[in-house]
Every structure is written in structure tokens, then in C-alpha cells.
Amino acid sequence: MTELLDVLIVGGGPTGLACGIEAARASLKLLIVEKGCLVNSLYSYPANMTFFTTRERLEIGDIPFASINVKPTRAEALEYYRRVADFYHLPVHYQERVMAIRQTGARQEPTSSGNNPAPSLAAGADGSFEVEAEAADGKRRSYLARKVIIATGYYDLPNALGIPGEDLPKVSHYAIEGHAFFQRKVAVIGGANSAAVTSLDLYRHGAETTIIYRRPELSRHIKYWIRPDLENRIKEGSIKAYFESEVKEIADDWICVQNAKGETIRLQNDFVLALTGYHPDVDLLRSTGVEVDPKSYRPACNSKTLESNVPGLYLAGVVVSGRHTNEIFIENGRFHGKQIVADIKKKLADRHEA
């Protein structure tokens, strides 16, 4: 067990960092626990991705986002958030996945004289939490915190295909830079923005690229400067495309594709990039006692304070919107930290005065 924290933040993405900045400004003792690297979801984006939004709408902590482009690139965003985390000296534990969050009740701490332990006045009316995390090497650590903020986003949990062969080493649910696939046969499953950017990157790095998408045409959400490029590559045959089709099985050197007519085609294949979307970690939410709608995945949450139905447990960023991931982005999720920390400060102060 470590010493008692004022707030522990689960997730080191832009929203988690924004929450950490506000906690640091409020002089709260904090820790951010991140299962991957800093802004891990952005790191998983296609290497050559350009944001649809403008640079100022990605800013956090009043730190200007310097970019030569109005719409910054992934590389620029990674550099920016590294600089922000460094500027605020945010304490982050990397490669630690939070496995459980348990309420522990009021914390017993010694009085100023060192005798007669009594409930901590600073703990807040809802007591404290024990957070258990697992490191990459399998070792477990526990933390105690008066308040917890879950800012896990949705990008790190891919939607499974549920087909034979999905667990083969040749399959990835995340984009990988095209150079690694030079002169290899690669199938991209999906037809939205990530699939479009990845397919073009693969093609330009010499991969034999095939798109397989269950809808009759490419997604309308593809960025407007990307879509014509991809459509033209498909028309000229540089990139093959199977619409209204689904992959039914994946083997070591082939995949089985079924079209709308029920016909099956076996394609030679070296790698599969299944870019089929992602979903929030509702299992973690439910295990903590947060009420989650079974259809929308939307958790119970106070819209003003962003406190969940579990007292002292707050939600930040896209996890608030459940499956409706088009409601919250970095642009608006970055403000959640101010809402949450304002409520935490008030509750800790009220409890202390009591």
C-alpha cells in the first residue's frame, strides 16, 4: 500500500491529463495510472493521420499547441502532450492496467499527537478507494485514493470479429505503419476513417492492399480530403475492395470472405488489420458499482459534476457517452477536469470544515 492520494486518475490520455492538470493546480496529491504509454490511444492512430479538428481545440492546461498546420498531425499531437505532461510534472505510472476499484470506507489516520487513530476529515463523506493495478510483468500494486476519476476512453478495447483465426499473430486491431508490409498481402477490415488512412498508407508503401467492408460503400465519416484519394485508388484497381462483404475465417495464409449473395471467396493473405471500431471498458465500470445501460453503455453520471452513482467516483471524457462516441471528443472532454476537480475540492473542503 502507498500513502493516501487525494485523487487517482485511470487513463493517461488527453482527458486524463487535463484532469491531472486541474488536480495539480488545486494542490491535490494525485497519480495517473496508464495501461500503455502517454496518450496511448493517439499513439495507436495511423502514423500519417491528420486531425480533423484545429490545433487550438486540442489544447489543455493553457499550453499553446504550436503546429505548422492548422490541422495538426498525429506526430505533432504526441509531441504536444509530452510537452504538457512534462511542464506540469504530472506523476504517471505507465504500463499498469487497473484491474479493480473497491470502496474502503473512511480512512483511519493518526491525530496530530500521533495517538488515538480517528477517521480522516479530508477523506470526504464517501470515504476512500483501493485501486489495484497490474504491471506488464504481472506484478500487482495497490493504491489508496480519496477520489477516483475514470478517463479510460474507448479506443483501447477493439470490437471483436468473433470468427475463427482472429487470435492469430497475423491479426491486429490497430493500424500499423505501412513499411512493415512492403510486398505483402494485407486485408483491411472496415470502411471508416482509420481503415481509409491505413489502406492508403499500405498502398503507398508497396503492400498489396484489400479492403473488406460490410456496407455497400465507404463510410461518410471519412475525412473529405481522404475519401476521393481512396475512391480513385479503388477505381483504378490499385486497392481492391469488397463491399457488402464480411470475413468469416482467418487462416495462416488465407482468409475466407462472404459477400451479400452468400458466396464465399478464399483470398491469399499475409496479414489482417481489423479496424472495426472500439468500445468503452464497461466491465471495469460495472465492477466498481457504476450503473451502465446495457444497450447504450452509457453510465449513470451527474451532468454537472460528472460524479457517477458511486459517491467519490467520477467519469471523464468519451467514457461518459458510452457507445455514442461521436458526442465527446478531445475538444469537449478536455474541459471535464475543471468540472470534476471543482466538485472534489468542494467536497473535501466541506468535509474538513465539518
Secondary structure, 3 states (H helix, E strand, C coil): CCCEEEEEEECCCHHHHHHHHHHHHCCCCEEEECCCCCCHHHHCCCCCCECCCCHHHHCCCCCCCCCCCCCCEHHHHHHHHHHHHHHCCCCEECCEEEEEEEEEECCEECCCCCCCCEECHHHCCCCEEEEEEEECCCCEEEEEEEEEEECCCCCCCECCCCCCCCCCCCEECCCCCHHHHCCCEEEEECCCHHHHHHHHHHHHCCCEEEEEECCCCCCCCCCCCCHHHHHHHHHCCCCEEEECCEEEEECCCEEEEECCCCCEEEEECCEEEECCCECCCHHHHHHCCCCECCCCCCECECCCCCEECCCCEEECHHHHHCCCCCCCCHHHHCCHHHHHHHHHHHHHHHHHHC
